[in-house]
Amino acid sequence: MSALSRPISLQSERFIIRTLTPNDISERWCGWSGDPEIMAPLNMQPRRSTRESLAKYVSQQDNDRTYLIGIFAKAMGQHVGFYQIDINKLHRNAGFNVIIGDKHYWGKNVVNETRAALLTEFFERRGVEKAWGQPLARNFPMIFNYKQQGWKLEGILRSQCLSVVDGSRIDQYQFGMLRDEWRALSQGASQ
């Protein structure tokens, strides 16, 4: 970690949201990348991660330009997913990617609840002015989450990616959220 690194430690109503460490690596987490249902929306081939490969992945995050942030259920302390957030300091923007690996939490508003806390953190305390995400057109739950949370669809990259499943071309969406838009949405939600 760099001298500038600032780990994340937040809470939402139901979740603890914090920087992942090597101590968080579990067989459960290793198994997520081998599950075709989890990997298909990301257009990635399933492959089994090892503790060593995850340790290397965790060690590459500096909590300044790259963040690996875990989502843990408060009720049981169980690791249910994670965010990979990449910061472009020059342009003051942040790319958000999320995986909910525990299928028991699918469809239960985990992403928007936890991403709300992260948006507030990055917009208000870490100098970010724009957040963006690029789900594939086949990732219907993620597209729903972006729209439900108030992100703007900025464009569609037509036939941007090749499907790892069948080789067909897949569109990729570009969603964005500006700091002022998030502030307005947050104020509206708290009234």
N, C-alpha and C positions, 0 to 999 in steps of 0.2 A: 504494500500500500504506500501511496505517496504521502508526503507531509501534508498535502492539501486534502487528503481523503477524509470524508465525513460519512461514516456509516449511517444508514437509515434505521430509525426506531420509531414506529408509529402505531397507533391503534385505531381501529374503526369499531363500530358497534359489536361485531362478532369476531373480528380477526386481529391478530398481531401481525404487523407488516415490518419486517426487519431484514437487514443485510444478512445474507447467508454466509456461513463459515464452514470449514471442513467438518466440524462437529455435527453439522446438519445432514451430512451424507448418510443415506440409509439404503437398504435393499429396496425399500418401497420407492424411493426417488429413482434409483437405478432402473427400476422396472418400467417407469413411465415411457421412456424412449423406445422400449420394445413393444409397446401396445399400438397396434395399427389404428385403433379408434382415436387415440390421442394424437398420433402423428399425422393422420390423413388431412385434417384441416390446415396443417402447417406445410403440406406438400413435401413431407419428408418420409423416407423409407424407415420403417421400424428397425431399430438396432439396439441391442442391449448395452447400456452404459455400465461401466465398472466404477467402483469406488475411486480408482486411480484416475480415470478419465474425468469424473466429476470434480475430483480434487484439483486437477489441472485447470478445469473450467472456472472453478471458484477462485483460484489463485490469479487468474488473468484479469479479474475485475478490480478496479482501483478506487471505486467510490468517489470518483471525481469526474471522469469521462465515461466510465462504464460501471453499471450497477447490476448486481444480481440480488434480487430482493425476494425473500420468501414470504409466503402467506401461510399463517398458522391459525387454526381454529382455536379460539379462546377456550371453548368448553372442554376440549380434550388435549390441547397443545399439539394437535396433529398437523403435520406439514401437508398442505393440500394443493400447493402450486407455487409458481414464482413468476416474477417479471425480469426481463432483461431490458434495461434502459440505457440507451446510448446518447450521450450529450455531445452536441457540436457547440463548443464554447464561442467560436467566432460568430456564429449566427444565432446563438442563444436559443437553440431548439433541442428537443428531446424526442427520440424515437422510442415508442413503447411497444413491447412484445410481451405476451402473457401466455402461460400454459397452466391450466387447471388439470393437474394430473389425477386427482382423486375424483372419480366419476360420481361419487355420492354427492358432490357439490356442484355438478353440472346443472345449469338452469336455476340456480338459487341465488342469483345476483351477487356472486362473489366478485366478479370482475369490476362491476361498476361501483360497488361499495369500497373496495380496496383502492381502485384507481382514483376515486375521488380524493382520498387521503393523500395519495402520491401526487396528484395534480396540484393540490394546495401546497404541499411541501416544495415541489420543484418551482412552481410559479412564485410563491411568496418568500422562500428562503434560499433558493439556489440559483436565482438569476435567469431562469428559463422564461422565454416570452412566447414560445409556441411549442405545442406537443403535436406529434403526428403518429399515425399508424397506417400500416399497409396490409390489410387482410386480403387473402385471395377471395375471389367472387364466390367460391364454393364454401367458404367459411361462414355459413349463415348465422350461427350464434354470435360470432364476433361482430359481424355487420349490424345485427340487431342491437348489440350492446353499445356500439358507437352511436347509432342513431338515437337510442333511448337516452343516452347520457348528454346528448346535445352537440356532439361533434359535427362539423360540417364536412359533407362529401365534396372534396376539392377536385376530384377527377377520377377517371377510370383509365388505367393503363391497359389498353386492349391487347389480348393475347400475350401478355407479358411473360408468363412462365409456362414451362412444359410440365404436365402432370407426371409425377413419378409413378402413378398407378397405371395410366393407359396411354401416355405420350401425347394426349390432346393438349391444345393450348388453353390457358386459363387467364381470364382477366384478373387484374389486381386493382383494388380500390385504394384511394389515397384520402384519408380522413385527417382533419386538422382541428385543433382547438387553440385559440389565442388566449393569452393571460386575461385580457379584459373581458372576453366572452365567458371564461370560467368564473371570474369574479361576479359577473352579472347573474349567471346561472346559480352560483352558490348563494348569493344574497336573496335571490328569488326563492330558493328552496328553504332558507332559514326563516322566511317571513310567514 
